[in-house]
Amino acid sequence: MATSDVKPKSISRAKKWSEEIENLYRFQQAGYRDEIEYKQVKQVAMVDRWPETGYVKKLQRRDNTFYYYNKQRECEDKEVHKVKVYAY
């Protein structure tokens, strides 16, 4: 299967916060499912991350506007249930 054909097989909602959920939250705020879709659409090999935490630092939306994120957690507990977790 080519990387451009990757589609999720199932979806679930996040139940509790984790570092993975934090990064998914950031991708979904910018309009992408996850890192896989972001790399497909933007044709990039690497995503800018904070070296200290590993969280996503900067994302480019589909309209070419940039989202910049803090080093600290941004996905509050009340937002966790909104994050979609895709399985491939």
All heavy atoms as an XYZ file, in Angstrom:
762
protein
N       0.842     -1.183      0.000
C       0.000      0.000      0.000
C       0.886      1.244      0.000
O       1.793      1.363      0.799
C      -0.898     -0.028      1.247
C      -1.836      1.164      1.320
S      -2.794      1.250      2.848
C      -3.774     -0.199      2.743
N       0.612      2.157     -0.886
C       1.375      3.404     -0.945
C       1.019      4.291      0.240
O      -0.089      4.240      0.756
C       1.070      4.130     -2.252
N       1.974      5.113      0.673
C       1.733      5.959      1.842
C       0.613      6.956      1.604
O      -0.046      7.375      2.534
C       3.009      6.723      2.247
O       3.469      7.476      1.123
C       4.081      5.781      2.733
N       0.370      7.339      0.358
C      -0.693      8.299      0.081
C      -2.083      7.659      0.190
O      -3.085      8.360      0.222
C      -0.520      8.909     -1.305
O      -0.588      7.897     -2.274
N      -2.149      6.323      0.264
C      -3.425      5.619      0.350
C      -3.800      5.233      1.774
O      -4.788      4.544      1.970
C      -3.382      4.348     -0.500
C      -3.210      4.657     -1.977
O      -3.529      5.784     -2.384
O      -2.754      3.766     -2.711
N      -3.030      5.654      2.749
C      -3.271      5.233      4.129
C      -4.558      5.864      4.656
O      -4.706      7.079      4.671
C      -2.081      5.606      5.043
C      -2.384      5.265      6.484
C      -0.832      4.906      4.588
N      -5.500      5.013      5.041
C      -6.767      5.456      5.612
C      -6.959      4.728      6.944
O      -6.611      3.551      7.069
C      -7.934      5.122      4.697
C      -7.845      5.769      3.340
C      -8.381      7.172      3.367
C      -8.429      7.751      1.975
N      -7.891      9.069      1.869
N      -7.539      5.391      7.920
C      -7.757      4.726      9.206
C      -8.808      3.630      9.098
O      -9.768      3.747      8.333
C      -8.225      5.849     10.122
C      -8.718      6.925      9.219
C      -7.968      6.781      7.935
N      -8.627      2.561      9.875
C      -9.566      1.447      9.886
C     -10.667      1.652     10.923
O     -11.782      1.197     10.753
C      -8.830      0.141     10.173
C      -7.949     -0.320      9.033
C      -7.360     -1.675      9.345
C      -6.515     -2.323      8.293
N      -5.936     -1.547      7.273
N     -10.311      2.340     12.018
C     -11.308      2.594     13.053
C     -10.967      3.872     13.798
O      -9.863      4.405     13.667
C     -11.388      1.416     14.024
O     -10.180      1.295     14.731
N     -11.939      4.329     14.592
C     -11.778      5.573     15.341
C     -12.360      5.378     16.735
O     -13.351      4.667     16.901
C     -12.475      6.744     14.610
C     -12.324      8.039     15.383
C     -13.916      6.447     14.376
C     -12.914      9.245     14.685
N     -11.726      6.010     17.708
C     -12.264      6.016     19.066
C     -11.957      7.372     19.682
O     -11.192      8.155     19.138
C     -11.654      4.882     19.897
O     -10.254      5.043     19.989
N     -12.555      7.635     20.808
C     -12.331      8.896     21.518
C     -11.350      8.664     22.657
O     -11.339      7.602     23.288
C     -13.632      9.438     22.097
C     -14.647      9.838     21.053
C     -14.302     11.173     20.480
N     -15.318     11.561     19.489
C     -15.380     12.733     18.942
N     -14.528     13.668     19.264
N     -16.307     13.001     18.056
N     -10.547      9.681     22.927
C      -9.589      9.597     24.034
C     -10.348      9.596     25.358
O     -11.351     10.293     25.511
C      -8.631     10.767     23.973
N      -9.863      8.824     26.308
C     -10.489      8.747     27.629
C      -9.713      9.536     28.672
O     -10.288     10.119     29.574
C     -10.592      7.284     28.092
C     -11.355      6.397     27.140
C     -12.841      6.655     27.220
C     -13.613      5.637     26.417
N     -14.272      6.183     25.251
N      -8.368      9.510     28.564
C      -7.546     10.261     29.515
C      -6.336     10.823     28.798
O      -5.914     10.305     27.770
C      -7.142      9.399     30.710
C      -6.249      8.241     30.381
C      -5.863      7.461     31.637
C      -4.797      6.447     31.281
N      -4.203      5.839     32.440
N      -5.760     11.870     29.376
C      -4.658     12.573     28.757
C      -3.377     11.739     28.770
O      -3.094     11.013     29.720
C      -4.406     13.890     29.484
C      -3.349     14.717     28.833
C      -3.532     15.643     27.860
C      -1.941     14.693     29.090
N      -2.328     16.185     27.489
C      -1.334     15.624     28.229
C      -1.131     13.964     29.960
C       0.041     15.847     28.220
C       0.235     14.183     29.947
C       0.805     15.122     29.080
N      -2.601     11.850     27.693
C      -1.250     11.277     27.611
C      -0.471     12.136     26.617
O      -1.039     13.029     25.982
C      -1.303      9.825     27.131
O      -1.686      9.775     25.770
N       0.805     11.871     26.472
C       1.607     12.633     25.513
C       1.112     12.403     24.084
O       1.106     13.319     23.271
C       3.084     12.281     25.663
C       3.672     12.794     26.955
C       5.166     12.562     27.087
O       5.792     12.067     26.122
O       5.692     12.896     28.157
N       0.696     11.188     23.782
C       0.156     10.891     22.450
C      -1.119     11.696     22.195
O      -1.303     12.272     21.112
C      -0.150      9.391     22.329
C      -0.781      9.021     20.998
C      -1.323      7.603     20.946
O      -1.380      6.938     21.994
O      -1.699      7.185     19.852
N      -1.989     11.767     23.199
C      -3.233     12.523     23.075
C      -2.927     14.009     22.903
O      -3.573     14.703     22.117
C      -4.146     12.282     24.297
C      -4.528     10.796     24.405
C      -5.387     13.164     24.253
C      -5.185     10.199     23.183
N      -1.927     14.512     23.612
C      -1.529     15.918     23.486
C      -1.162     16.245     22.040
O      -1.606     17.242     21.474
C      -0.350     16.221     24.410
C       0.160     17.640     24.311
C      -0.826     18.698     24.810
O      -1.577     18.412     25.751
O      -0.837     19.805     24.251
N      -0.345     15.395     21.424
C       0.062     15.651     20.039
C      -1.103     15.488     19.065
O      -1.240     16.264     18.119
C       1.247     14.766     19.661
C       2.548     15.306     20.216
O       2.753     16.511     20.305
N       3.430     14.417     20.606
N      -1.969     14.491     19.295
C      -3.156     14.346     18.440
C      -4.041     15.578     18.546
O      -4.591     16.048     17.544
C      -3.955     13.096     18.839
C      -3.375     11.762     18.402
C      -4.144     10.609     19.026
C      -3.361     11.635     16.890
N      -4.189     16.111     19.738
C      -4.973     17.336     19.948
C      -4.424     18.480     19.102
O      -5.178     19.203     18.444
C      -4.933     17.692     21.437
C      -5.587     19.005     21.795
C      -6.970     19.124     21.868
C      -4.821     20.132     22.084
C      -7.581     20.327     22.214
C      -5.418     21.338     22.422
C      -6.799     21.429     22.491
O      -7.392     22.613     22.838
N      -3.119     18.620     19.073
C      -2.493     19.698     18.300
C      -2.702     19.503     16.801
O      -3.009     20.452     16.085
C      -1.007     19.789     18.648
C      -0.805     20.226     20.094
C       0.644     20.184     20.524
N       0.751     20.480     21.949
C       1.720     21.185     22.493
N       2.701     21.652     21.748
N       1.739     21.412     23.786
N      -2.549     18.273     16.315
C      -2.796     18.010     14.888
C      -4.254     18.283     14.532
O      -4.549     18.881     13.498
C      -2.433     16.568     14.517
C      -0.960     16.347     14.332
C      -0.231     15.612     15.259
C      -0.292     16.877     13.247
C       1.136     15.425     15.095
C       1.072     16.688     13.067
C       1.782     15.956     14.000
N      -5.181     17.865     15.389
C      -6.593     18.026     15.088
C      -7.024     19.488     15.183
O      -7.911     19.916     14.451
C      -7.428     17.099     15.979
C      -7.211     15.655     15.563
C      -7.822     14.624     16.484
O      -8.704     14.915     17.279
N      -7.332     13.389     16.379
N      -6.390     20.272     16.036
C      -6.664     21.708     16.075
C      -6.297     22.362     14.749
O      -6.957     23.295     14.310
C      -5.838     22.363     17.189
C      -6.602     22.697     18.405
C      -5.818     23.635     19.311
O      -4.591     23.652     19.318
N      -6.536     24.416     20.063
N      -5.236     21.865     14.122
C      -4.769     22.426     12.853
C      -5.518     21.848     11.648
O      -5.249     22.228     10.512
C      -3.267     22.182     12.699
N      -6.435     20.897     11.889
C      -7.268     20.387     10.805
C      -6.827     19.073     10.193
O      -7.236     18.744      9.083
N      -6.005     18.317     10.902
C      -5.533     17.013     10.410
C      -5.951     15.919     11.381
O      -6.135     16.170     12.566
C      -4.008     17.007     10.268
C      -3.516     18.078      9.328
C      -3.085     19.306      9.814
C      -3.508     17.877      7.961
C      -2.651     20.307      8.956
C      -3.076     18.869      7.090
C      -2.649     20.082      7.599
O      -2.231     21.061      6.743
N      -6.056     14.681     10.874
C      -6.368     13.551     11.757
C      -5.242     13.322     12.737
O      -5.462     13.143     13.923
C      -6.556     12.261     10.946
C      -7.844     12.138     10.217
C      -8.026     10.730      9.677
N      -6.903     10.291      8.866
C      -6.904     10.226      7.539
N      -7.979     10.562      6.868
N      -5.841      9.825      6.878
N      -4.021     13.240     12.173
C      -2.852     12.882     12.974
C      -1.588     13.198     12.186
O      -1.645     13.817     11.117
C      -2.901     11.402     13.364
C      -3.158     10.483     12.187
O      -2.854     10.867     11.039
O      -3.663      9.369     12.395
N      -0.458     12.758     12.690
C       0.827     13.048     12.052
C       0.924     12.418     10.664
O       1.501     13.003      9.746
C       1.970     12.540     12.945
C       3.334     12.924     12.452
C       4.441     12.604     13.439
O       4.155     12.170     14.565
O       5.613     12.795     13.063
N       0.349     11.255     10.488
C       0.399     10.562      9.192
C      -0.273     11.406      8.112
O       0.291     11.635      7.042
C      -0.260      9.168      9.295
C       0.552      8.276     10.241
C      -0.407      8.530      7.922
C      -0.141      6.992     10.632
N      -1.481     11.902      8.403
C      -2.184     12.721      7.412
C      -1.445     14.039      7.169
O      -1.357     14.506      6.035
C      -3.617     13.019      7.865
C      -4.386     13.783      6.797
C      -5.782     14.190      7.200
O      -5.988     14.554      8.379
O      -6.664     14.165      6.328
N      -0.913     14.636      8.222
C      -0.168     15.897      8.073
C       1.008     15.708      7.114
O       1.218     16.512      6.208
C       0.329     16.384      9.430
C       1.090     17.684      9.367
C       0.422     18.890      9.216
C       2.484     17.708      9.455
C       1.116     20.101      9.157
C       3.181     18.900      9.396
C       2.492     20.097      9.246
O       3.182     21.275      9.182
N       1.776     14.639      7.299
C       2.933     14.379      6.438
C       2.502     14.107      4.998
O       3.185     14.506      4.060
C       3.744     13.210      6.985
C       4.527     13.573      8.232
C       5.309     12.381      8.754
C       6.190     12.752      9.917
N       6.924     11.590     10.441
N       1.370     13.422      4.804
C       0.850     13.164      3.458
C       0.472     14.457      2.764
O       0.847     14.697      1.616
C      -0.408     12.285      3.539
C      -0.172     10.830      3.729
C      -1.481     10.060      3.867
O      -1.519      9.079      4.528
N      -2.554     10.523      3.256
N      -0.294     15.301      3.443
C      -0.821     16.523      2.837
C       0.282     17.545      2.596
O       0.371     18.145      1.529
C      -1.945     17.125      3.715
C      -2.369     18.486      3.191
C      -3.132     16.181      3.770
N       1.131     17.754      3.583
C       2.157     18.794      3.493
C       3.457     18.303      2.861
O       4.360     19.103      2.612
C       2.446     19.388      4.882
C       1.305     20.240      5.397
C       1.080     21.410      4.464
C      -0.121     22.236      4.807
N      -0.407     23.230      3.796
N       3.572     17.020      2.595
C       4.769     16.456      1.961
C       6.041     16.817      2.736
O       7.020     17.293      2.168
C       4.882     16.929      0.507
C       3.719     16.505     -0.369
C       3.640     15.010     -0.557
O       4.603     14.389     -0.975
N       2.514     14.411     -0.239
N       6.001     16.618      4.050
C       7.159     16.869      4.902
C       7.603     15.560      5.539
O       6.803     14.659      5.747
C       6.859     17.915      6.007
C       6.566     19.273      5.395
C       5.705     17.482      6.884
N       8.898     15.470      5.834
C       9.428     14.265      6.463
C       9.402     14.365      7.988
O       9.247     13.372      8.678
C      10.852     14.011      5.988
N       9.579     15.589      8.493
C       9.656     15.796      9.940
C       8.659     16.868     10.367
O       8.368     17.783      9.613
C      11.071     16.261     10.342
C      12.170     15.267     10.064
S      12.244     13.972     11.284
C      12.760     14.899     12.714
N       8.191     16.742     11.613
C       7.315     17.742     12.219
C       8.141     18.471     13.268
O       8.884     17.846     14.020
C       6.088     17.068     12.870
C       5.222     18.073     13.588
C       5.293     16.311     11.831
N       8.028     19.808     13.314
C       8.764     20.585     14.326
C       8.253     20.225     15.711
O       7.056     20.320     15.973
C       8.575     22.089     14.104
C       9.315     22.596     12.883
O      10.311     21.943     12.492
O       8.917     23.626     12.338
N       9.179     19.834     16.591
C       8.822     19.444     17.956
C       9.706     20.170     18.958
O      10.829     20.542     18.650
C       8.989     17.938     18.154
C       8.033     17.126     17.317
C       8.213     15.645     17.576
N       7.333     14.853     16.753
C       6.083     14.542     17.070
N       5.570     14.965     18.200
N       5.348     13.815     16.265
N       9.165     20.344     20.178
C       9.961     20.901     21.259
C      10.941     19.828     21.716
O      10.520     18.712     22.052
C       9.069     21.318     22.433
C       8.246     22.525     22.143
C       6.914     22.560     21.856
C       8.704     23.874     22.111
N       6.519     23.853     21.638
C       7.593     24.677     21.798
C       9.942     24.479     22.322
C       7.687     26.065     21.683
C      10.025     25.862     22.206
C       8.910     26.634     21.889
N      12.254     20.117     21.754
C      13.220     19.092     22.165
C      13.043     18.643     23.615
O      13.279     17.489     23.931
C      14.584     19.761     21.965
C      14.327     21.184     21.632
C      12.874     21.352     21.351
N      12.574     19.536     24.477
C      12.430     19.207     25.897
C      11.292     18.224     26.151
O      11.410     17.316     26.963
C      12.183     20.467     26.742
C      13.282     21.496     26.667
C      13.078     22.521     25.540
O      12.270     22.273     24.624
O      13.746     23.564     25.587
N      10.166     18.423     25.476
C       8.974     17.622     25.763
C       8.606     16.645     24.650
O       7.921     15.657     24.901
C       7.760     18.549     25.994
O       7.551     19.330     24.815
C       7.978     19.456     27.189
N       9.012     16.935     23.421
C       8.626     16.100     22.294
C       7.269     16.465     21.725
O       6.799     15.846     20.776
N       6.606     17.475     22.316
C       5.312     17.914     21.793
C       5.510     18.673     20.484
O       6.546     19.269     20.251
C       4.609     18.845     22.778
C       4.262     18.232     24.117
C       4.155     19.034     25.239
C       4.033     16.874     24.265
C       3.830     18.505     26.474
C       3.709     16.332     25.494
C       3.605     17.150     26.592
O       3.293     16.620     27.808
N       4.467     18.675     19.662
C       4.493     19.405     18.398
C       4.672     20.890     18.691
O       4.014     21.451     19.568
C       3.196     19.159     17.602
C       3.137     20.028     16.374
C       3.083     17.692     17.226
N       5.563     21.521     17.954
C       5.892     22.932     18.155
C       5.151     23.842     17.176
O       4.635     24.882     17.547
C       7.401     23.111     17.978
C       7.923     24.493     18.221
C       9.445     24.491     18.081
C      10.054     25.804     18.473
N      11.521     25.751     18.363
N       5.104     23.425     15.900
C       4.534     24.270     14.850
C       3.898     23.396     13.788
O       4.476     22.403     13.364
C       5.649     25.115     14.236
C       5.235     25.971     13.068
C       6.398     26.758     12.501
C       7.287     25.858     11.690
N       8.339     26.572     10.963
N       2.692     23.778     13.349
C       2.000     23.080     12.269
C       1.477     24.093     11.270
O       1.104     25.200     11.638
C       0.821     22.269     12.809
C       1.155     21.062     13.675
C      -0.119     20.462     14.235
C       1.925     20.028     12.895
N       1.439     23.682     10.014
C       0.895     24.528      8.960
C      -0.470     23.985      8.558
O      -0.601     22.825      8.165
C       1.837     24.536      7.762
C       1.466     25.544      6.717
C       2.501     25.615      5.603
O       3.429     24.808      5.550
N       2.341     26.562      4.718
N      -1.490     24.828      8.670
C      -2.833     24.419      8.282
C      -2.937     24.279      6.771
O      -2.037     24.650      6.036
C      -3.862     25.447      8.777
C      -3.995     25.482     10.255
C      -5.088     26.390     10.760
N      -5.697     27.261      9.760
C      -6.553     28.217     10.041
N      -6.892     28.457     11.282
N      -7.068     28.973      9.090
N      -4.059     23.781      6.321
C      -4.267     23.594      4.879
C      -4.313     24.922      4.126
O      -4.010     24.982      2.944
C      -5.553     22.811      4.623
C      -5.457     21.386      5.132
C      -6.789     20.666      5.012
N      -6.809     19.479      5.816
C      -6.594     18.256      5.338
N      -6.341     18.086      4.074
N      -6.634     17.218      6.139
N      -4.700     25.993      4.823
C      -4.726     27.311      4.175
C      -3.389     28.043      4.328
O      -3.306     29.241      4.093
C      -5.882     28.163      4.702
C      -5.745     28.489      6.180
O      -4.749     28.087      6.810
O      -6.646     29.170      6.715
N      -2.359     27.314      4.731
C      -0.979     27.792      4.873
C      -0.759     28.762      6.032
O       0.275     29.400      6.108
C      -0.451     28.386      3.563
C      -0.309     27.317      2.504
O       0.034     26.181      2.810
N      -0.597     27.654      1.271
N      -1.717     28.853      6.948
C      -1.515     29.614      8.179
C      -0.783     28.708      9.159
O      -0.995     27.498      9.154
C      -2.879     29.996      8.807
O      -3.784     30.366      7.788
C      -2.730     31.129      9.787
N       0.052     29.286      9.991
C       0.799     28.481     10.950
C       0.159     28.525     12.324
O      -0.345     29.565     12.746
C       2.252     28.980     11.061
C       3.097     28.572      9.896
C       3.238     29.402      8.803
C       3.729     27.343      9.883
C       4.013     29.027      7.720
C       4.506     26.955      8.800
C       4.646     27.793      7.718
N       0.177     27.390     13.012
C      -0.194     27.303     14.422
C       1.088     27.074     15.192
O       1.873     26.177     14.860
C      -1.120     26.116     14.670
C      -2.590     26.376     14.475
C      -3.090     27.604     14.079
C      -3.508     25.360     14.708
C      -4.448     27.812     13.910
C      -4.859     25.563     14.542
C      -5.322     26.787     14.146
O      -6.666     26.995     13.979
N       1.304     27.852     16.232
C       2.467     27.686     17.106
C       1.976     27.241     18.471
O       1.009     27.797     19.003
C       3.244     29.005     17.229
C       3.861     29.430     15.916
C       3.173     30.257     15.042
C       5.117     28.983     15.550
C       3.723     30.638     13.836
C       5.690     29.357     14.341
C       4.978     30.185     13.491
O       5.530     30.553     12.292
N       2.651     26.264     19.051
C       2.234     25.687     20.326
C       3.305     25.884     21.395
O       4.491     25.972     21.098
C       1.941     24.192     20.165
C       0.824     23.914     19.191
C       1.099     23.534     17.884
C      -0.503     24.048     19.569
C       0.073     23.284     16.984
C      -1.534     23.796     18.674
C      -1.238     23.413     17.385
O      -2.244     23.175     16.494
N       2.863     25.896     22.646
C       3.762     26.046     23.791
C       4.471     24.738     24.116
O       4.062     23.667     23.668
C       2.974     26.494     25.027
C       2.383     27.864     24.850
O       2.977     28.736     24.230
N       1.188     28.053     25.390
N       5.497     24.834     24.955
C       6.214     23.647     25.428
C       5.355     22.831     26.382
O       5.480     21.621     26.462
C       7.495     24.039     26.171
C       8.554     24.638     25.315
C       9.749     25.006     26.164
C      10.700     25.891     25.397
N      11.796     26.370     26.216
N       4.480     23.514     27.116
C       3.666     22.846     28.123
C       2.405     22.245     27.502
O       2.034     22.551     26.379
C       3.239     23.838     29.225
C       4.362     24.398     30.042
C       5.005     25.620     29.388
O       4.442     26.212     28.470
N       6.203     25.968     29.820
N       1.757     21.453     28.291
C       0.497     20.829     27.902
C      -0.523     21.898     27.542
O      -0.681     22.896     28.243
C       0.008     19.991     29.088
C      -1.346     19.408     28.905
C      -1.766     18.618     30.120
N      -3.144     18.204     29.993
C      -3.769     17.454     30.853
N      -3.166     17.016     31.930
N      -5.033     17.115     30.662
N      -1.241     21.694     26.446
C      -2.293     22.621     26.019
C      -3.674     21.978     26.022
O      -4.677     22.667     26.069
C      -1.997     23.179     24.625
C      -0.811     24.108     24.609
C      -0.729     24.940     23.349
O      -1.649     24.896     22.517
O       0.279     25.649     23.206
N      -3.720     20.661     25.968
C      -4.996     19.944     25.949
C      -5.474     19.769     27.389
O      -4.994     18.908     28.116
C      -4.828     18.586     25.270
S      -6.345     17.632     25.175
N      -6.430     20.596     27.775
C      -6.953     20.517     29.138
C      -7.812     19.269     29.295
O      -8.303     18.708     28.319
C      -7.777     21.764     29.442
C      -6.972     23.045     29.385
C      -7.829     24.275     29.634
O      -8.897     24.147     30.268
O      -7.430     25.351     29.177
N      -8.016     18.855     30.552
C      -8.807     17.648     30.820
C     -10.203     17.721     30.208
O     -10.721     16.721     29.728
C      -8.908     17.395     32.328
C      -7.595     16.876     32.913
O      -6.808     16.272     32.155
O      -7.374     17.075     34.115
N     -10.801     18.916     30.198
C     -12.148     19.050     29.637
C     -12.169     18.917     28.111
O     -13.236     18.735     27.524
C     -12.773     20.377     30.068
C     -12.084     21.601     29.504
C     -12.747     22.874     29.990
C     -12.057     24.087     29.383
N     -12.647     25.328     29.825
N     -11.005     18.976     27.460
C     -10.905     18.848     26.007
C     -10.526     17.436     25.551
O     -10.642     17.116     24.371
C      -9.855     19.829     25.462
C     -10.113     21.285     25.794
C     -11.302     21.860     25.041
O     -11.462     21.520     23.855
O     -12.060     22.623     25.649
N     -10.066     16.605     26.478
C      -9.525     15.282     26.126
C     -10.556     14.437     25.377
O     -10.221     13.778     24.390
C      -9.010     14.551     27.386
C      -8.713     13.088     27.091
C      -7.767     15.236     27.927
N     -11.805     14.450     25.808
C     -12.828     13.600     25.171
C     -13.118     13.999     23.732
O     -13.721     13.233     22.986
C     -14.118     13.625     25.999
C     -14.871     14.907     25.881
N     -14.515     16.051     26.561
C     -15.946     15.236     25.129
C     -15.352     17.022     26.246
N     -16.227     16.567     25.373
N     -12.679     15.169     23.303
C     -12.899     15.622     21.922
C     -11.859     15.067     20.954
O     -12.049     15.116     19.736
C     -12.871     17.153     21.863
C     -13.981     17.814     22.653
C     -13.856     19.314     22.579
C     -14.897     19.994     23.441
N     -14.725     21.449     23.449
N     -10.755     14.544     21.467
C      -9.661     14.047     20.628
C     -10.035     12.690     20.054
O     -10.460     11.782     20.778
C      -8.347     13.958     21.430
C      -7.238     13.369     20.571
C      -7.956     15.324     21.971
N      -9.873     12.555     18.752
C     -10.149     11.300     18.065
C      -8.855     10.521     17.890
O      -7.840     11.072     17.465
C     -10.772     11.565     16.691
C     -12.100     12.272     16.775
C     -12.595     12.647     15.402
C     -13.871     13.448     15.503
N     -14.291     13.975     14.198
N      -8.895      9.231     18.219
C      -7.737      8.362     18.084
C      -8.021      7.400     16.937
O      -8.990      6.632     16.992
C      -7.462      7.585     19.392
C      -6.247      6.695     19.238
C      -7.303      8.550     20.564
N      -7.193      7.465     15.904
C      -7.392      6.635     14.722
C      -6.494      5.408     14.765
O      -5.342      5.495     15.182
C      -7.075      7.443     13.450
C      -8.054      8.573     13.228
C      -7.816      9.838     13.743
C      -9.218      8.380     12.504
C      -8.705     10.872     13.553
C     -10.132      9.409     12.299
C      -9.864     10.650     12.832
O     -10.754     11.667     12.643
N      -7.031      4.266     14.330
C      -6.254      3.026     14.249
C      -6.097      2.655     12.786
O      -7.040      2.755     11.992
C      -6.967      1.911     14.998
N      -4.886      2.244     12.421
C      -4.587      1.901     11.039
C      -4.353      0.420     10.863
O      -4.025     -0.268     11.760
C      -3.342      2.668     10.566
C      -3.589      4.164     10.465
C      -3.344      5.011     11.538
C      -4.098      4.714      9.297
C      -3.587      6.372     11.440
C      -4.345      6.067      9.188
C      -4.085      6.896     10.268
O      -4.328      8.235     10.170
